[in-house]
């Protein structure tokens, strides 16, 4: 699933592709269930003739500010964008195509069909449901400490909850917990102030490096993450624990193990990230 670094890379490439200011002349929806807020016919009627004013990221959402609406796109597992010619053949897993007035087009593909497009007159309420933005100035050490002490949960599912911190997923949570030397099943309320400080730094570090490396592509198939330009990410070559089970920990040389926490495959070092007695 594309997480914050992958979505940030896509947003930056869409902005670099100079689609800001373009008018959506025509919208084709090839799989109607991709539209989350209305039927496909109503969606196309509303979005056609809108001008793209801005493209941003909020958590794992791409936020398109249009002339009179806000379009939210969540890529879920396998969603991806591509700039194409309007006359390009429709691909097997292509579900939406936006054709611009300058005779360019934006294709949305989604092999597993989990992604969703949502159109709002005002998306403020929807966006308010998301938690802190971990690469913004609002994500202070104090804000994280307040969140952690207010909730009683295992640290990994807490970090995966988008209502707490927006944009983290399985890859970067495992990596951040390894950086902070925290067991994924530690209780949020068991963390010392020094450990919270380490976690705060670790979250920002792994996300910043992930963005620098243009995201993580875990395979080469079409269901894997590719940027708008068709490039694979490079961060998979810099992962310390995620999907590294059976290999040696880069820090202590112990063997990295895989378990299940909150129904998610979880990777950690049993020596660096000891649980003690602090379960959630």
Buried (B, 14 or more C-beta within 10 A) or exposed (E): BBBBBBBBBBBBBBBEBEBBEBBBBBBBBBBEEBBBBEEBEEBBEBBBBBBBEEBEBBBBBBBBBBEEBBBBBBBBBBBBBBBBEBEEEEBEBBBBBBBBEEEBBBBBBBBEBBBBBBBBEEBEEBBEEBBBBBBEEEBEEEBBBEBBEEBEBBBBBBBBBBEBBBBBBBBBBBBBBBBBBBBBBBBBBBBEEEBBBBBBBBBBBBBEBBBEBBBBBBEEEEBBBBBBBEBBBBBBEEBBBBBBBEEEBBBEEEEBBBEEBBEBEBBBBBBBBEBEEBEB
